[in-house]
């Protein structure tokens, strides 16, 4: 148990430090927002680029890992859709988004740098590809459809997908794939520069998520927020584990580390911009509660999961 706490303690201690800095006024909400933008737009794109560009393309993407995350995510969406079927279309769409998209950038990556230091960047790249190309656009479309069902808008697919393609981390991933495929490499000075920014990502991301939690609204449907958190922390990794087990049974060769990385990736709390992406739905408070409950509770659920897997 001490060994497990040695893995998770630095992660949650850094989150707690960020929370304390925000609550004492050392970090104000505008400053936290700027730091978040720095992590997302400046630190993580070169990290993803370096992780992808520095490897042969055959080693960049693990098809079994990505299939596991994709099918596990779809299974989670199905369970979540059925569970929240009695609520309204917009609240259900908000719940679906919180149930299946993990905080791979701010929590998952720092955790992977401890568990799988040599592959953390590639794991982030694969998770980010699945989340940003498949699940986030799909769930944004679900929110737009819910708006249409409520008479407040329609589906704007082009806007959703163009928004994804403009994200710096997607651009970094695409450039990394190009460099990997063509066997190119950056000049050494540029490589040192991108590495310097990439190295700033992990600790800063954790402080930012802690500071962001301090500013979340705590009004809303607490029971439903707890259910969304349970979907994310329990049902999502369970679905991924079942898919991984099924693939192994079919002889598709998921080794122990790949299975563990997939299940742990699914077990981290909901992504940091969850509350931003559901703005305008009138259920931002619900998303804030789900994110807050999930992030705090994940200290327990992740420790239990790591004790089982490792």
N, C-alpha and C positions, 0 to 999 in steps of 0.2 A: 504493500500500500504506500509506503514511503517513496518507492521508486515511481509509482504512478503520480503521486503528488508532486514529485520532482519535475514531472513533465508538465502538469497542468498549472502548478502554482505560479510560475513566471507569467503565464498567459493572463490569468485572472488577477494577479497582483498588478500587472500593468494596466488592466482595465480599471481596477479599483483606484489606482493612482490618477488616471484620467478623470474618473468620476469625482475624486476628491479635489482635483485642481479646478474642476468646473464649479463644484458646490461652494468652494471658498472664494470664487471670483477671480482666481488666477488666470483661468481660461474663460473668456466670455463666449457666448454663442456665435458671434461673428468670427472670432478667432478660431473656434472649433471648426466652423464651416470652411474657413480658408485652409486649415490644416487637412481637412478631409479632401478638399479639392486637390491639394498638393499630392496626397497619397494616391488618389485615383488617377490624376492626370499627369503627374510628373514622376513619382517613384515607381509605381507598379508597371506602367507600360515598358520602360527599359528592362525591368526584371523579367517580364514575360518574353520580351524580345531576346534577351540574352539566353534564357532557358531553352528557347526553341531554336534560335540561330546557331547555338554552339553544339548541336547534336545532329546526326544524320536524320533525315526526315522519317526514316523507318522507326527510329527510337523516340520520336517526339510524341506520337499519338498511339496509345494502347487501345486497340479496338475492343478487347474484352472489358477494359475499365469503362470506356465511354458507353458501350452497350449496357453495362450494368447500371451506370448512373442514369441513362436515358430511360430504360425500362423500369427501374426502381422509382424514378420520378413520376412516370406515367401511372404506375400502380398507386403511388401516394395520392396523386390527383384524383384518381377514381375513388379511393377510400374517402378522401376529404370531400369530394363532391356529394357522395352519398350521405356522409355524416352531417353536412351542413345543408342538405336538400330542403329542410323545413324553413330555412330563413330566406330572406329576400334575395333577388339576383345580385344586387350590388354587394351586400354583406358577404354572400357566398363567394363572389369573385375576389374580394379582399382577403377572405379566409384562405382561398386556394393559393394566392400568391405567398402568404406567410407560411404555408404548410410545406412548400417544396423547394424554395430557393434559399440555399444556405449562405452564410456570410463567409464565403471562401477567401475573399480578399483580406478582411480585417481580423478574422479569427482563425479560419482554416489554414491560411498560409503560415502564420506564426507557429501554429501547432505542428504543421507538417515539417517546418524547418528543424524542429526538435526530433520528431519521429522518423522522418525520411529525409535527412538533410541533402542528400545527393539528388533527390528527385522532387523536392518541394516545388520548384519553379515549373516543372513539367506537369505535376499534378494540378497546380493552380491554372495552368494554361488549358488543360483538358476540362476542368470544372468550369472555367470561365467560358469556354466555347459552348458547352452544353447549356449553361445557364443563360448566356446572352444571345445565342443564336436560336435556341429552342424555347426554353421555358419562360423567360421574361417577355419576349414578344407574344407568345401564346397567351400569357396571363394578362398582358396589357390589352390584347384583343378582347379577352373575356370581360375586362372592365369596360371597354368601349361598347361591347355588345350589351352589357348591363345598363349602360347609360342610354343606349338606344331603346332597350326594353322599357325603361322608365320615362322615355320621351324627352331625354335631355341631350341626345347626340346620336352619332352613328359610328360604325366601324371605320377607322382610318388606317388601313393596313400600311399604306405607303409611308405615312408619317412614322409609324412604329418601327418599321424595318430600317428606314433611313436614319432614324435616331440611334439605332444599334450600331450601324456601320460607322457613324461619326465618333463613337466612343474611342478615346485614346488607347485604351487597353486592347480593343479589337484591332485598331490600326497597328499597335505593337505586335500583336499576334500574327497578323497578315504579313507584316514585314519580316518577322522571324521565320515564317514558313518560306517566304521567297528566298531569304538568305540560306536557309537550310537546304532547300531544294537545289539551288544553284551552286552550293558549296562556297558561298562568299563569306567573308569575315570583315569586320570593321577594322580600320586602322587602329593601332594600339592606343593612341591618345583618346580616340572616341570610345574605344572599349573601356578604358579606365573611367571615363566620364559616366557612361551608362551604368557601370558597376557601382560607382560611388552613389548615384541616385538610387539604384536598386537596393543597396545595403541599408538605406534609410527607411525602407518601407515597413519592416516588421514591427519594431518597437513603436514607431509613430502611429501605425494603424491601430494598435491596441489602446494607446492613450486616447486617440480620437474616438474610438467606439465607447470608451468609458465616459468621456466628456459628453458625448452625444446622448448617452442614457440619462445623464443628469438633467437634460432639458426636455425630456419626453413628457407629454401630457399623461396624466394618470386618471383621467375621467373616461368612462366608456363602459362597455359590457365586460366586466372582469371575468365572468364565467366563460364567455366565448373567447376572450383573449387567452385564457388558460388552455382552452381546448385547441386553439390554433398552435400554441406553444407545444402542447402534447403531440400534435400531429407532426410538427417539425422535429422534435427531439426524440420521439419514440417510434412513431409510425414510419416516418421516412427512412431512418436507418434500418428498421425491420424489413421494409419492402426491398431495400437495396440488398440486404443480407439474403433474403429469400431468392432474389434474382441471381445473386452470385452463387448461391448453393445450386440453383437449377443449371447454371452454365457449367459448373464443375461436374454435375451429374451427366451433362451432355458431352463431357470431354473437351470443353473449349479452353481449358488450360489456364484458369485464373490461379496464380500462385498465392501464397498466404499473404505476402506484402500487398499485392494488388487488391485482394479482398479487403484487407484491413484498411487500406487507404480509401477505398470506395465507401465503406461503411462509416468510417470516421468523418469523411467529407460530408456525408449526409446527416451526421449527428450534430453538427455545429448549428447554432441558432440562426434565425432568419437574417437575411442580408441587411446591411446598414441603411440602404436607401429605400427600404420597404415603405416607410412612412411618407417619403417624398413621392414615390411612384403612385401611391393611392390618394394623393392630394386631389381635392375637388370631388371626392366620392361621398363626403360627409361622414366618413368612417375612419378619419385619421386617428382619432382617439383609440379606437379598437386596435388599429395597427400598432400604435405606440405601446399599448398595454401588452399585446402579444410579444412584441420585440423585447420589452423590459422583462416580462416574466420569463421568456425563453432564455435570454442571455444570463440572467441570474441563476435560473434552475439548471442551466447546462453545466455549471460547475459540478453538480452532483451527477447528472446523467453521463457526462463525458468521463468522469472518474470511474463510474461503474462500468461503462463500455470498455474503457482501456484495461481495466482489471480483467475483463472477460477475454479480450482479444489478445493481449500481450503476455 
